Amino acid sequence: MTTARRPGTYVCGIDAAMDVIGGKWKVLILWALNQRPCRFGELRRLLPGVSEKVLASHLRELEADGVVHREAYDEVPPHVEYSLTPLGVSLNEALAPLGAWGRENVLGGVPTH
């Protein structure tokens, strides 16, 4: 996990999950990658307001946690694409009810994307 905690140091499953998705942008990165694999620049456009530094840092952390895969293609110019791993897909599936709750209770049933 991003803080390098051992499994026995978590209080509960929510604590462990929050260690992976904590931060303003990580869940939004996962949501964007759920649509399709993206290059770094595409992610920046999909997430207005995220800085390049924060996006790069969060992508590295999500990759280290095993939820995002980074594929570097040997091309000129360099081509790097990010996608979800099976673990990342399952994490997005777990987050779906939370998104539904937000749409129903905070956004007042307003559909998003």
C-alpha atoms as one frame of an Amber mdcrd trajectory, in Angstrom:
protein
   0.000   0.000   0.000   1.097   3.558  -0.393   2.183   3.895   3.219   3.848
   0.471   3.228   1.693  -0.787   6.087   1.525  -4.496   6.777  -1.822  -6.326
   6.621  -1.931  -6.743  10.414  -1.660  -2.995  11.047  -5.074  -2.064   9.590
  -8.027  -1.536  11.883 -10.531  -2.859   9.307 -11.077  -3.377   5.582 -12.180
   0.232   5.100  -8.866   1.369   6.616  -6.967  -0.816   4.128  -9.047   0.390
   1.164  -8.638   4.034   2.157  -4.885   3.493   2.251  -5.077   2.671  -1.465
  -7.644   5.275  -2.603  -6.903   8.089  -0.151  -6.438  11.502  -1.696  -8.641
  13.725  -3.800  -7.598  12.405  -7.197  -7.085   8.638  -6.909 -10.747   7.661
  -7.155 -11.161  10.010 -10.129  -8.117   8.445 -11.819  -9.652   5.003 -11.302
 -12.972   6.234 -12.702 -11.273   7.669 -15.805  -9.306   4.474 -16.412 -12.481
   2.432 -16.029 -13.683   3.976 -19.290 -10.570   2.972 -21.277  -6.757   2.945
 -21.054  -5.355   6.476 -21.172  -2.115   8.272 -21.759  -0.875  10.761 -19.178
  -2.033  13.790 -21.168  -5.502  12.298 -21.619  -5.797  11.822 -17.868  -4.790
  15.459 -17.285  -7.546  16.586 -19.648 -10.121  14.295 -18.019  -9.220  15.596
 -14.542  -9.176  19.393 -14.726  -7.376  20.884 -11.755  -4.946  18.037 -11.085
  -1.321  19.100 -11.280   1.169  17.132 -13.319   3.177  16.393 -10.169   0.188
  15.053  -8.218  -1.081  12.987 -11.152   2.341  11.402 -11.679   2.683  10.693
  -7.955  -0.784   9.146  -7.665  -0.246   7.001 -10.770   3.026   5.680  -9.290
   1.286   4.897  -5.993  -1.656   3.181  -7.702   0.795   1.163  -9.786   2.743
   0.175  -6.643  -0.544  -0.898  -5.034  -1.285  -3.132  -8.024  -4.449  -1.401
  -9.227  -2.990   0.447 -12.239  -0.778  -0.976 -14.982   1.746   1.217 -16.794
   2.647   0.095 -20.307   5.600   1.811 -21.970   5.849   1.341 -25.738   9.244
   1.530 -27.402   8.376   4.310 -29.842   9.521   7.795 -30.725   8.083   9.885
 -29.192   7.679   7.730 -26.066   4.190   6.332 -25.614   3.011   5.327 -22.131
  -0.485   4.094 -21.434  -2.201   3.464 -18.101  -4.953   0.917 -17.542  -6.638
  -0.887 -14.689  -5.408  -4.256 -13.504  -7.983  -6.897 -12.513  -7.497  -5.665
  -8.931  -8.250  -2.114 -10.101 -11.394  -3.278 -11.896 -12.579  -5.003  -8.713
 -11.820  -1.848  -6.713 -13.921   0.229  -9.133 -16.733  -2.312  -8.774 -16.525
  -1.900  -4.994 -16.664   1.905  -5.372 -19.734   1.832  -7.661 -22.275   1.742
  -4.785 -20.521   4.731  -3.219 -20.886   6.630  -6.500 -24.566   5.676  -6.663
 -25.053   6.940  -3.119 -23.436  10.268  -4.056 -25.619  10.674  -7.145 -28.798
   9.895  -5.201 -28.106  11.767  -1.988 -25.751  14.610  -2.820 -26.470  15.349
  -6.461 -30.192  14.747  -6.026 -30.446  12.043  -8.658 -28.660  14.095 -11.332
 -26.991  11.667 -13.760 -23.261  12.105 -14.339 -21.347  10.975 -17.409
